[in-house]
Amino acid sequence: MQIIAVLIPVSLFLGGLGLAAFFWMVKAGQFDDPEGDANRILRTDYDDHPKE
Protein backbone atom coordinates (compact mmCIF):
# COMPACT_ATOMS: atom_id res chain seq x y z
CA MET A 1 0.00 0.00 0.00
CA GLN A 2 2.95 2.31 0.52
CA ILE A 3 3.96 2.02 -3.14
CA ILE A 4 0.67 3.71 -4.11
CA ALA A 5 1.81 6.79 -2.18
CA VAL A 6 4.84 6.94 -4.50
CA LEU A 7 3.24 5.90 -7.78
CA ILE A 8 0.34 8.36 -7.72
CA PRO A 9 2.50 11.51 -7.42
CA VAL A 10 4.99 10.15 -9.98
CA SER A 11 2.21 9.42 -12.47
CA LEU A 12 0.64 12.84 -11.91
CA PHE A 13 4.03 14.49 -12.43
CA LEU A 14 4.68 12.57 -15.65
CA GLY A 15 1.18 13.30 -16.93
CA GLY A 16 1.62 17.01 -16.19
CA LEU A 17 5.00 16.95 -17.89
CA GLY A 18 3.46 15.38 -20.99
CA LEU A 19 0.64 17.91 -20.98
CA ALA A 20 3.08 20.80 -20.64
CA ALA A 21 5.15 19.41 -23.54
CA PHE A 22 2.01 19.12 -25.66
CA PHE A 23 1.00 22.73 -25.01
CA TRP A 24 4.57 23.87 -25.70
CA MET A 25 4.54 22.07 -29.06
CA VAL A 26 1.16 23.55 -29.99
CA LYS A 27 2.43 27.04 -29.12
CA ALA A 28 5.62 26.46 -31.13
CA GLY A 29 3.58 25.54 -34.23
CA GLN A 30 4.53 21.88 -34.47
CA PHE A 31 1.02 20.90 -35.54
CA ASP A 32 0.44 23.69 -38.06
CA ASP A 33 0.24 22.13 -41.50
CA PRO A 34 -2.38 23.86 -43.66
CA GLU A 35 -1.58 21.67 -46.67
CA GLY A 36 -0.93 18.29 -45.16
CA ASP A 37 0.22 15.09 -46.76
CA ALA A 38 -3.36 14.05 -47.41
CA ASN A 39 -3.89 17.06 -49.67
CA ARG A 40 -0.38 17.12 -51.09
CA ILE A 41 -0.63 13.62 -52.54
CA LEU A 42 -3.73 14.59 -54.56
CA ARG A 43 -2.19 17.65 -56.19
CA THR A 44 -1.04 17.51 -59.79
CA ASP A 45 1.36 20.47 -59.74
CA TYR A 46 4.40 18.64 -58.45
CA ASP A 47 8.04 19.23 -59.25
CA ASP A 48 10.07 16.35 -60.67
CA HIS A 49 13.29 18.02 -59.51
CA PRO A 50 12.75 19.41 -56.00
CA LYS A 51 15.25 21.74 -54.39
CA GLU A 52 17.90 20.13 -52.24
Backbone as numpy.savetxt, mean C-alpha at the origin, in Angstrom:
# Nx Ny Nz CAx CAy CAz Cx Cy Cz
-2.10 -17.56 31.33 -2.91 -16.37 31.33 -2.05 -15.11 31.33
-0.83 -15.22 31.81 0.04 -14.06 31.85 0.53 -13.67 30.44
0.58 -14.65 29.55 1.05 -14.35 28.19 0.06 -13.44 27.46
-1.23 -13.54 27.83 -2.24 -12.66 27.22 -1.94 -11.21 27.55
-1.43 -10.94 28.74 -1.10 -9.58 29.15 0.05 -9.02 28.31
0.84 -9.87 27.70 1.93 -9.43 26.83 1.46 -9.37 25.38
0.70 -10.38 24.95 0.33 -10.47 23.55 -0.68 -9.40 23.12
-1.59 -9.03 23.99 -2.57 -8.01 23.61 -1.91 -6.66 23.35
-1.05 -6.14 24.23 -0.41 -4.86 23.91 0.52 -4.94 22.69
1.20 -6.06 22.52 2.08 -6.22 21.35 1.26 -6.21 20.07
0.13 -6.92 20.06 -0.70 -6.95 18.86 -1.33 -5.59 18.59
-1.73 -4.86 19.62 -2.27 -3.53 19.42 -1.20 -2.57 18.89
0.03 -2.71 19.39 1.12 -1.88 18.90 1.42 -2.17 17.44
1.49 -3.44 17.06 1.77 -3.80 15.68 0.64 -3.39 14.75
-0.60 -3.52 15.20 -1.73 -3.07 14.40 -1.71 -1.56 14.20
-1.39 -0.82 15.26 -1.29 0.64 15.14 -0.14 1.05 14.23
0.96 0.31 14.31 2.09 0.58 13.44 1.73 0.35 11.97
1.01 -0.72 11.70 0.55 -0.99 10.34 -0.42 0.06 9.85
-1.31 0.50 10.72 -2.27 1.54 10.35 -1.57 2.87 10.08
-0.59 3.20 10.90 0.17 4.43 10.69 0.95 4.36 9.37
1.52 3.20 9.06 2.24 3.04 7.79 1.30 3.17 6.61
0.09 2.63 6.75 -0.90 2.75 5.67 -1.27 4.21 5.42
-1.55 4.95 6.49 -1.91 6.36 6.32 -0.74 7.17 5.77
0.48 6.82 6.16 1.66 7.50 5.63 1.79 7.25 4.13
1.54 6.00 3.70 1.63 5.70 2.27 0.54 6.38 1.47
-0.67 6.48 2.04 -1.75 7.18 1.35 -1.39 8.66 1.20
-0.85 9.26 2.26 -0.48 10.67 2.21 0.67 10.91 1.23
1.57 9.95 1.10 2.71 10.09 0.20 2.34 9.83 -1.26
1.12 9.38 -1.52 0.67 9.17 -2.90 1.02 7.82 -3.48
1.25 6.83 -2.64 1.62 5.51 -3.14 0.48 4.84 -3.91
-0.75 5.20 -3.60 -1.89 4.53 -4.21 -2.56 5.39 -5.27
-1.93 6.47 -5.68 -2.47 7.32 -6.73 -2.03 6.79 -8.08
-2.96 6.27 -8.83 -2.67 5.76 -10.17 -3.91 5.98 -11.03
-4.07 7.20 -11.59 -5.29 7.48 -12.33 -5.47 6.60 -13.57
-4.39 6.22 -14.20 -4.49 5.30 -15.33 -3.75 4.03 -14.96
-4.45 3.14 -14.33 -3.84 1.92 -13.82 -3.56 0.91 -14.91
-3.02 -0.22 -14.49 -2.69 -1.28 -15.43 -3.92 -1.83 -16.13
-5.05 -1.81 -15.46 -6.27 -2.32 -16.08 -6.67 -1.48 -17.28
-6.48 -0.17 -17.20 -6.80 0.69 -18.34 -5.67 0.73 -19.35
-4.45 0.64 -18.88 -3.29 0.75 -19.76 -3.21 -0.41 -20.74
-3.65 -1.59 -20.33 -3.54 -2.75 -21.21 -4.55 -2.68 -22.36
-5.62 -1.90 -22.20 -6.64 -1.78 -23.23 -6.36 -0.68 -24.24
-5.39 0.16 -23.97 -5.10 1.28 -24.86 -4.36 0.82 -26.10
-4.60 1.51 -27.20 -3.95 1.14 -28.46 -2.79 2.06 -28.81
-2.63 3.17 -28.11 -1.55 4.10 -28.41 -0.32 3.79 -27.57
0.30 2.68 -27.86 1.49 2.27 -27.12 2.74 2.56 -27.94
3.86 2.56 -27.27 5.13 2.86 -27.92 5.96 1.58 -27.98
6.37 1.20 -29.20 7.16 -0.02 -29.34 8.56 0.15 -28.78
9.03 1.38 -28.69 10.38 1.65 -28.18 10.29 2.62 -27.01
9.99 2.13 -25.82 9.85 3.04 -24.67 11.19 3.62 -24.26
11.13 4.74 -23.55 12.34 5.37 -23.06 12.98 4.52 -21.99
14.28 4.55 -21.92 14.99 3.76 -20.91 15.18 4.54 -19.66
